[in-house]
Amino acid sequence: MQYQISHADLSLVLALVRGRSLAKAAELLKVDVSTVFRSIRRMEAALGTALFVKSRKGYIPTGTAQALAEQAERAEQALDAARVALEHGEQVVSGTVRLTCTDAVLHSLLLPALAEFMPAYPALSLELATSNTFANLSRRDADLALRLTNTPPEHLVGRCLGAASYVICGREEFRERLKEPSLPWIAPDDTMQDHPTVVWRSEHLPGVTPRYRCSSISAIAQLVTAGLGVAALPDYMAHDLPDVGPLSDALPGCDTELWLLTRPDCRALRSVQTLFDELTPRLRDALGRR
């Protein structure tokens, strides 16, 4: 008969993944070290596979142990949510929502919004992943996506929260050099070859070869902040970078809508609906204040 994983097994694996030593795992589980050692060995024998590899750095989890630990964490979160529900009543919003967005949107727009309302939902958990594509949402690896796009996929549903413009940003010392061919430009690399700022540069500055290329807008902003050159950045970032400011008006043809999107099968989930309702006004205001 196939071995049946128990809650105690999951707790054991999670404790050793977190502690990385028998002593720390025993402390977390409030048992003795020999109990942890025997239990792991018994579980590995029953499963017919190694769960941990002993090294100088401690007990390193295998892929199987890591997968079990992730499920254990979900069970742990579900128990926490149940306790909160019992304490605060049936109307509590609980569960885990997986949200994907770009680095730039995460730092400049999403995090300030989350800081305002998430403390009011102690049973609601978020898993945040940064990505430049819709792949995660389409593969069901995420429940929500915040995306800058003028053509959201038709198989997703959501709300347009406003639009972002792009401006040339840099230190003030670069303002008088904007028309110089030697001006150091920072731009997206080939992983974002369809980005509106790349299209704009090819049309308006065809002779410019960027000195620096980056795989994310957030990385571009860091190089601009370091004083390495100028770049086209979204206006919601332009005023928040230290010692950096906009050096131009909004670039023509680069305005891009910000969409909050989900799959149709997630739309009715209370946790997803709560995030829609809390994020919508805050992100709209943030874009409107640019």
C-alpha contacts under 8 A as a table, 3 or more apart, distances in Angstrom:
res1	aa1	res2	aa2	distance
3	Y	46	A	6.30
3	Y	47	L	6.40
5	I	9	D	6.17
5	I	10	L	7.34
6	S	9	D	5.12
6	S	10	L	6.55
7	H	10	L	5.13
7	H	11	S	6.21
7	H	72	A	7.85
8	A	11	S	5.06
8	A	12	L	6.11
9	D	12	L	5.06
9	D	13	V	6.31
9	D	43	M	7.62
10	L	13	V	5.25
10	L	14	L	6.09
10	L	68	L	6.35
10	L	69	A	6.55
10	L	71	Q	7.61
10	L	72	A	5.21
11	S	14	L	5.13
11	S	15	A	6.07
11	S	29	L	7.97
11	S	69	A	7.97
11	S	72	A	6.37
12	L	15	A	5.26
12	L	16	L	6.44
12	L	25	A	7.63
12	L	29	L	7.47
12	L	36	V	7.37
12	L	39	S	7.95
12	L	40	I	7.60
13	V	16	L	5.28
13	V	17	V	6.10
13	V	40	I	7.72
13	V	65	A	6.56
13	V	68	L	7.04
13	V	69	A	6.04
14	L	17	V	5.04
14	L	18	R	6.09
14	L	68	L	7.56
14	L	69	A	4.71
14	L	70	E	7.97
14	L	72	A	6.35
14	L	73	E	7.47
15	A	18	R	5.18
15	A	19	G	5.85
15	A	24	K	7.86
15	A	25	A	4.84
15	A	26	A	7.88
15	A	28	L	6.30
15	A	29	L	6.96
16	L	19	G	4.96
16	L	20	R	5.28
16	L	21	S	6.28
16	L	22	L	6.73
16	L	24	K	7.46
16	L	25	A	4.89
16	L	59	Y	7.31
17	V	20	R	5.44
17	V	59	Y	7.54
17	V	60	I	7.37
17	V	61	P	6.25
17	V	65	A	7.75
17	V	66	Q	7.47
17	V	69	A	7.05
18	R	25	A	7.47
19	G	22	L	7.50
19	G	23	A	7.95
19	G	24	K	4.90
19	G	25	A	5.18
19	G	28	L	7.87
20	R	24	K	7.10
20	R	25	A	7.31
20	R	57	K	7.80
20	R	58	G	5.22
20	R	59	Y	4.85
20	R	60	I	6.68
21	S	24	K	5.33
21	S	25	A	6.14
21	S	58	G	5.49
21	S	59	Y	5.78
22	L	25	A	5.13
22	L	26	A	5.97
22	L	33	V	5.72
22	L	36	V	6.43
22	L	37	F	6.80
22	L	59	Y	7.99
23	A	26	A	5.10
23	A	27	E	6.21
23	A	32	D	7.84
23	A	33	V	5.63
24	K	27	E	4.99
24	K	28	L	6.25
25	A	28	L	5.08
25	A	29	L	6.17
25	A	33	V	7.87
25	A	36	V	7.25
26	A	29	L	5.13
26	A	30	K	5.66
26	A	31	V	5.05
26	A	32	D	5.44
26	A	33	V	5.31
26	A	35	T	7.83
26	A	36	V	6.18
27	E	30	K	4.98
27	E	31	V	6.61
27	E	32	D	7.63
31	V	35	T	6.65
31	V	36	V	7.44
32	D	35	T	5.50
32	D	36	V	6.85
33	V	36	V	5.26
33	V	37	F	6.32
34	S	37	F	5.03
34	S	38	R	6.07
35	T	38	R	5.28
35	T	39	S	5.96
36	V	39	S	5.17
36	V	40	I	6.15
37	F	40	I	5.44
37	F	41	R	6.28
38	R	41	R	5.18
38	R	42	R	6.01
39	S	42	R	5.07
39	S	43	M	6.06
40	I	43	M	5.08
40	I	44	E	6.10
40	I	51	L	7.91
41	R	44	E	5.15
41	R	45	A	6.19
42	R	45	A	5.18
42	R	46	A	6.22
43	M	46	A	5.09
43	M	47	L	6.13
44	E	47	L	5.15
44	E	48	G	5.75
44	E	49	T	5.48
44	E	50	A	5.56
44	E	51	L	6.31
45	A	48	G	5.03
45	A	49	T	6.91
50	A	53	V	7.47
50	A	62	T	7.13
51	L	61	P	5.91
51	L	62	T	5.31
51	L	63	G	7.77
51	L	64	T	6.18
51	L	65	A	4.99
52	F	59	Y	5.71
52	F	60	I	5.28
52	F	61	P	4.40
52	F	62	T	5.45
52	F	65	A	6.98
53	V	59	Y	5.59
53	V	60	I	5.07
53	V	61	P	6.40
53	V	62	T	7.01
54	K	57	K	7.89
54	K	58	G	5.82
54	K	59	Y	4.70
54	K	60	I	6.29
55	S	58	G	5.19
55	S	59	Y	6.27
55	S	60	I	7.07
57	K	60	I	7.54
61	P	64	T	7.64
61	P	65	A	5.33
61	P	66	Q	5.95
62	T	65	A	5.21
62	T	66	Q	6.21
63	G	66	Q	5.07
63	G	67	A	6.18
64	T	67	A	5.20
64	T	68	L	6.28
65	A	68	L	5.06
65	A	69	A	6.05
66	Q	69	A	5.01
66	Q	70	E	6.28
67	A	70	E	5.21
67	A	71	Q	6.53
68	L	71	Q	5.17
68	L	72	A	6.14
69	A	72	A	4.85
69	A	73	E	6.19
70	E	73	E	5.13
70	E	74	R	6.42
71	Q	74	R	5.04
71	Q	75	A	6.28
72	A	75	A	5.05
72	A	76	E	6.10
73	E	76	E	4.87
73	E	77	Q	6.13
74	R	77	Q	5.06
74	R	78	A	6.15
75	A	78	A	5.00
75	A	79	L	6.25
76	E	79	L	5.21
76	E	80	D	6.28
77	Q	80	D	5.01
77	Q	81	A	6.11
77	Q	95	G	7.69
77	Q	125	S	7.96
78	A	81	A	5.05
78	A	82	A	6.19
78	A	95	G	6.90
79	L	82	A	5.02
79	L	83	R	6.27
80	D	83	R	5.15
80	D	84	V	6.31
80	D	123	A	6.98
81	A	84	V	5.11
81	A	85	A	6.11
81	A	94	S	5.73
81	A	95	G	6.90
81	A	123	A	4.76
81	A	124	L	7.55
82	A	85	A	5.00
82	A	86	L	6.24
83	R	86	L	5.17
83	R	87	E	6.23
84	V	87	E	4.99
84	V	88	H	5.92
84	V	89	G	7.86
84	V	92	V	7.55
84	V	122	P	7.57
84	V	123	A	6.28
85	A	88	H	5.27
85	A	89	G	5.14
85	A	90	E	5.73
85	A	91	Q	7.52
85	A	92	V	5.67
85	A	94	S	7.96
85	A	123	A	7.82
86	L	89	G	5.52
86	L	90	E	7.20
88	H	91	Q	7.74
88	H	92	V	6.58
89	G	92	V	6.21
92	V	121	Y	7.64
92	V	123	A	7.34
93	V	121	Y	6.53
93	V	123	A	6.36
93	V	124	L	6.17
93	V	270	R	6.93
93	V	271	S	6.05
93	V	274	T	7.79
94	S	121	Y	7.60
94	S	122	P	7.89
94	S	123	A	4.55
94	S	124	L	4.44
94	S	125	S	7.39
94	S	271	S	6.40
95	G	123	A	6.66
95	G	124	L	5.23
95	G	125	S	6.10
95	G	271	S	6.55
96	T	124	L	6.06
96	T	125	S	4.53
96	T	126	L	5.57
96	T	127	E	7.14
96	T	271	S	7.68
97	V	124	L	7.80
97	V	125	S	6.33
97	V	126	L	5.03
97	V	127	E	6.23
97	V	142	A	7.69
97	V	143	D	6.17
97	V	144	L	7.50
97	V	271	S	6.99
97	V	272	V	6.84
98	R	126	L	5.78
98	R	127	E	4.57
98	R	128	L	6.07
98	R	129	A	7.67
98	R	141	D	7.56
98	R	142	A	4.76
98	R	143	D	5.14
98	R	144	L	6.35
99	L	126	L	6.97
99	L	127	E	6.09
99	L	128	L	5.07
99	L	129	A	6.34
99	L	142	A	5.67
99	L	143	D	5.93
99	L	144	L	4.61
99	L	145	A	5.57
99	L	146	L	7.75
100	T	128	L	5.79
100	T	129	A	4.71
100	T	130	T	5.50
100	T	131	S	6.47
100	T	136	N	7.48
100	T	137	L	7.74
100	T	142	A	6.46
100	T	144	L	6.30
100	T	145	A	4.77
100	T	146	L	6.47
101	C	105	V	6.36
101	C	106	L	6.31
101	C	128	L	7.86
101	C	129	A	6.60
101	C	130	T	5.02
101	C	131	S	5.75
101	C	132	N	7.05
101	C	145	A	5.72
101	C	146	L	4.95
101	C	147	R	6.17
102	T	105	V	5.32
102	T	106	L	6.09
102	T	130	T	4.88
102	T	131	S	5.17
102	T	132	N	5.58
102	T	146	L	7.71
102	T	147	R	7.40
102	T	216	S	7.97
103	D	106	L	5.06
103	D	107	H	6.25
103	D	130	T	5.70
103	D	131	S	7.49
103	D	216	S	7.25
103	D	217	I	7.38
103	D	218	S	5.69
104	A	107	H	5.50
104	A	108	S	5.95
104	A	109	L	7.87
104	A	216	S	7.82
104	A	217	I	5.99
104	A	218	S	4.76
104	A	237	M	7.93
105	V	108	S	5.40
105	V	109	L	5.22
105	V	110	L	6.11
105	V	146	L	7.62
106	L	109	L	5.85
106	L	110	L	4.74
106	L	111	L	5.82
106	L	130	T	7.75
107	H	110	L	6.35
107	H	111	L	5.69
107	H	112	P	7.78
108	S	111	L	6.91
108	S	112	P	7.27
108	S	236	Y	7.01
108	S	237	M	6.29
109	L	112	P	6.04
109	L	113	A	6.64
109	L	236	Y	7.84
109	L	283	L	6.60
109	L	286	A	6.91
110	L	113	A	5.24
110	L	114	L	6.16
110	L	283	L	7.49
111	L	114	L	5.09
111	L	115	A	6.15
112	P	115	A	5.23
112	P	116	E	6.71
113	A	116	E	5.38
113	A	117	F	7.00
113	A	279	L	6.63
113	A	282	R	6.04
113	A	283	L	7.00
114	L	117	F	5.63
114	L	118	M	5.44
114	L	279	L	7.75
115	A	118	M	6.02
115	A	119	P	7.29
116	E	119	P	7.37
117	F	120	A	5.65
117	F	121	Y	7.42
117	F	278	E	7.17
118	M	121	Y	5.34
118	M	122	P	7.25
118	M	124	L	7.79
119	P	122	P	6.05
121	Y	124	L	5.44
122	P	125	S	7.83
124	L	271	S	7.22
131	S	134	F	7.93
131	S	136	N	7.99
133	T	136	N	7.33
134	F	137	L	5.60
134	F	138	S	6.26
134	F	145	A	7.69
135	A	138	S	5.10
135	A	139	R	6.00
136	N	139	R	5.24
136	N	140	R	6.24
136	N	141	D	4.88
136	N	142	A	5.60
137	L	140	R	5.07
137	L	141	D	5.72
137	L	142	A	4.72
137	L	143	D	6.24
137	L	144	L	6.92
137	L	145	A	6.86
137	L	262	T	7.32
137	L	263	R	7.36
138	S	141	D	7.48
138	S	142	A	7.97
138	S	263	R	7.84
139	R	142	A	7.69
140	R	143	D	6.81
142	A	145	A	7.39
143	D	262	T	5.80
143	D	263	R	6.81
143	D	266	C	6.62
143	D	272	V	7.66
144	L	260	L	7.12
144	L	261	L	5.64
144	L	262	T	4.70
144	L	263	R	7.62
144	L	272	V	7.55
145	A	259	W	7.83
145	A	260	L	5.81
145	A	261	L	5.09
145	A	262	T	6.34
146	L	258	L	6.93
146	L	259	W	5.67
146	L	260	L	4.73
146	L	261	L	6.38
147	R	258	L	5.63
147	R	259	W	5.26
147	R	260	L	6.68
147	R	261	L	7.71
148	L	256	T	5.94
148	L	257	E	5.45
148	L	258	L	4.43
148	L	259	W	6.28
149	T	152	P	6.09
149	T	256	T	5.64
149	T	257	E	5.37
149	T	258	L	6.32
149	T	259	W	7.08
150	N	256	T	5.79
150	N	257	E	5.45
152	P	156	L	7.44
152	P	259	W	7.52
153	P	156	L	5.72
154	E	157	V	7.46
155	H	263	R	7.27
155	H	264	P	7.88
156	L	261	L	6.23
156	L	262	T	5.66
156	L	263	R	5.01
156	L	264	P	6.48
157	V	261	L	5.51
157	V	262	T	5.54
157	V	263	R	6.12
157	V	264	P	6.19
157	V	267	R	7.98
158	G	259	W	6.79
158	G	260	L	5.40
158	G	261	L	4.25
158	G	262	T	6.11
159	R	259	W	5.61
159	R	260	L	5.34
159	R	261	L	6.65
159	R	280	T	7.97
160	C	257	E	6.66
160	C	258	L	5.83
160	C	259	W	4.50
160	C	260	L	6.52
161	L	257	E	7.30
161	L	258	L	5.51
161	L	259	W	5.84
161	L	260	L	7.11
161	L	280	T	6.42
161	L	283	L	6.60
161	L	284	R	5.15
162	G	257	E	5.65
162	G	258	L	5.68
162	G	259	W	7.79
162	G	284	R	5.99
162	G	287	L	6.47
162	G	288	G	7.65
163	A	255	D	6.37
163	A	256	T	5.27
163	A	257	E	3.99
163	A	258	L	5.61
163	A	287	L	6.95
164	A	234	P	6.11
164	A	235	D	6.33
164	A	236	Y	7.01
164	A	255	D	5.56
164	A	256	T	5.30
164	A	257	E	6.20
164	A	258	L	7.16
164	A	287	L	6.82
165	S	234	P	5.62
165	S	235	D	5.52
165	S	250	A	5.86
165	S	251	L	7.15
165	S	254	C	6.24
165	S	255	D	4.47
165	S	256	T	6.55
166	Y	197	T	7.56
166	Y	232	A	5.94
166	Y	233	L	5.23
166	Y	234	P	4.31
166	Y	235	D	5.44
166	Y	250	A	5.48
166	Y	251	L	5.66
166	Y	254	C	6.14
166	Y	255	D	6.68
167	V	232	A	5.24
167	V	233	L	5.63
167	V	234	P	6.40
167	V	235	D	6.18
167	V	238	A	7.59
167	V	246	P	6.08
167	V	247	L	7.16
167	V	248	S	5.73
167	V	249	D	5.98
167	V	250	A	4.93
167	V	251	L	5.71
168	I	230	V	6.63
168	I	231	A	5.42
168	I	232	A	4.30
168	I	233	L	6.30
168	I	246	P	5.74
168	I	247	L	5.39
168	I	248	S	5.41
168	I	249	D	7.74
168	I	251	L	7.82
169	C	224	V	7.36
169	C	230	V	5.54
169	C	231	A	5.51
169	C	232	A	6.06
169	C	233	L	6.43
169	C	238	A	6.47
169	C	244	V	6.68
169	C	245	G	5.50
169	C	246	P	4.45
169	C	247	L	5.40
169	C	248	S	7.50
170	G	174	F	6.56
170	G	175	R	7.84
170	G	224	V	5.79
170	G	225	T	7.29
170	G	227	G	7.11
170	G	229	G	6.38
170	G	230	V	4.64
170	G	231	A	6.85
170	G	244	V	5.16
170	G	245	G	5.85
170	G	246	P	6.69
170	G	247	L	6.70
171	R	174	F	5.84
171	R	175	R	7.52
171	R	224	V	7.71
171	R	225	T	7.74
171	R	227	G	6.41
171	R	229	G	7.86
171	R	230	V	7.64
171	R	243	D	6.30
171	R	244	V	4.71
171	R	245	G	6.42
172	E	175	R	5.47
172	E	244	V	7.06
172	E	245	G	7.19
172	E	247	L	7.51
173	E	176	E	7.07
173	E	177	R	7.98
174	F	177	R	5.19
174	F	178	L	6.50
174	F	183	L	7.79
174	F	229	G	7.65
174	F	230	V	7.47
175	R	178	L	5.76
175	R	247	L	5.95
176	E	179	K	7.76
177	R	180	E	5.23
177	R	183	L	6.40
178	L	183	L	6.67
179	K	183	L	7.71
180	E	183	L	5.55
181	P	207	G	7.78
181	P	208	V	6.59
183	L	229	G	7.14
183	L	230	V	7.84
184	P	210	P	6.60
184	P	211	R	5.66
184	P	212	Y	7.83
184	P	228	L	7.09
184	P	229	G	4.79
184	P	230	V	6.51
185	W	208	V	7.91
185	W	209	T	7.47
185	W	210	P	4.62
185	W	211	R	5.61
185	W	212	Y	6.57
185	W	229	G	5.44
185	W	230	V	5.13
185	W	231	A	5.85
186	I	210	P	5.58
186	I	211	R	6.20
186	I	212	Y	4.71
186	I	213	R	5.76
186	I	214	C	7.58
186	I	220	I	6.34
186	I	223	L	7.49
186	I	224	V	7.46
186	I	229	G	6.29
186	I	230	V	5.93
186	I	231	A	5.07
187	A	198	V	7.43
187	A	210	P	6.17
187	A	212	Y	6.36
187	A	213	R	4.90
187	A	214	C	6.32
187	A	220	I	6.70
187	A	231	A	6.21
187	A	232	A	7.57
188	P	191	T	7.52
188	P	192	M	5.90
188	P	193	Q	7.21
188	P	195	H	7.74
188	P	198	V	7.13
188	P	213	R	5.28
188	P	214	C	4.99
188	P	215	S	5.82
188	P	216	S	6.62
188	P	217	I	7.07
188	P	220	I	7.37
189	D	192	M	5.89
189	D	193	Q	6.69
189	D	213	R	4.90
189	D	214	C	5.23
189	D	215	S	5.49
190	D	193	Q	4.84
190	D	215	S	7.84
191	T	215	S	6.40
192	M	195	H	5.40
192	M	215	S	7.17
193	Q	198	V	6.38
193	Q	199	V	7.95
194	D	198	V	6.60
194	D	199	V	6.69
195	H	198	V	5.34
195	H	199	V	6.56
196	P	199	V	5.08
196	P	200	W	6.12
196	P	253	G	7.47
196	P	254	C	5.21
197	T	200	W	4.89
197	T	201	R	6.07
197	T	232	A	6.33
197	T	254	C	6.38
198	V	201	R	5.18
198	V	202	S	6.26
199	V	202	S	5.28
199	V	203	E	6.39
200	W	203	E	5.24
200	W	204	H	6.02
200	W	205	L	7.83
200	W	251	L	7.75
200	W	252	P	7.74
200	W	253	G	7.26
200	W	254	C	7.18
201	R	204	H	5.20
201	R	205	L	4.96
201	R	206	P	6.48
201	R	208	V	7.90
202	S	205	L	5.64
202	S	206	P	4.67
203	E	206	P	5.93
205	L	208	V	5.57
210	P	213	R	6.72
213	R	220	I	7.67
214	C	217	I	7.41
214	C	219	A	6.16
214	C	220	I	5.91
215	S	219	A	7.14
216	S	219	A	5.31
216	S	220	I	6.47
217	I	220	I	4.95
217	I	221	A	6.21
217	I	233	L	7.27
218	S	221	A	5.12
218	S	222	Q	6.46
219	A	222	Q	5.09
219	A	223	L	6.51
220	I	223	L	5.27
220	I	224	V	6.32
220	I	231	A	7.24
221	A	224	V	5.01
221	A	225	T	6.11
221	A	231	A	7.78
221	A	233	L	7.24
221	A	241	L	7.77
222	Q	225	T	5.03
222	Q	226	A	6.23
223	L	226	A	5.01
223	L	227	G	6.62
223	L	228	L	5.75
223	L	229	G	7.30
224	V	227	G	5.26
224	V	228	L	5.72
224	V	229	G	5.62
224	V	230	V	5.83
224	V	231	A	6.82
224	V	244	V	7.52
225	T	228	L	7.59
225	T	241	L	6.41
225	T	242	P	6.50
225	T	243	D	6.91
225	T	244	V	6.21
233	L	237	M	6.83
233	L	238	A	6.58
234	P	237	M	5.66
234	P	238	A	6.53
235	D	238	A	4.93
235	D	239	H	7.26
235	D	290	R	6.20
236	Y	239	H	6.90
236	Y	240	D	7.68
236	Y	286	A	7.67
236	Y	287	L	6.50
236	Y	290	R	5.39
237	M	240	D	5.46
237	M	241	L	6.67
238	A	241	L	6.14
238	A	244	V	7.34
238	A	245	G	5.73
238	A	246	P	5.92
239	H	244	V	7.49
239	H	245	G	5.91
239	H	246	P	7.37
239	H	290	R	7.90
241	L	244	V	5.48
241	L	245	G	7.19
246	P	249	D	7.64
248	S	251	L	7.72
251	L	254	C	5.95
251	L	255	D	7.88
252	P	255	D	7.48
260	L	276	F	7.50
260	L	280	T	7.92
262	T	266	C	6.48
262	T	267	R	6.65
263	R	266	C	5.41
263	R	267	R	6.61
264	P	267	R	5.32
264	P	268	A	7.99
265	D	268	A	7.00
266	C	269	L	5.49
266	C	272	V	6.80
267	R	272	V	6.49
267	R	273	Q	6.50
268	A	272	V	7.43
268	A	273	Q	6.75
269	L	272	V	5.32
269	L	273	Q	6.14
270	R	273	Q	5.04
270	R	274	T	6.01
271	S	274	T	5.15
271	S	275	L	6.45
272	V	275	L	5.22
272	V	276	F	6.27
273	Q	276	F	4.98
273	Q	277	D	6.20
274	T	277	D	5.16
274	T	278	E	6.12
275	L	278	E	5.12
275	L	279	L	5.74
276	F	279	L	5.44
276	F	280	T	5.85
277	D	280	T	5.65
277	D	281	P	7.44
278	E	281	P	6.67
278	E	282	R	7.04
279	L	282	R	5.37
279	L	283	L	5.89
280	T	283	L	5.53
280	T	284	R	6.08
281	P	284	R	5.11
281	P	285	D	6.07
282	R	285	D	5.15
282	R	286	A	6.15
283	L	286	A	4.89
283	L	287	L	6.18
284	R	287	L	5.28
284	R	288	G	6.06
285	D	288	G	4.89
285	D	289	R	6.14
286	A	289	R	5.32
286	A	290	R	6.86
287	L	290	R	5.57
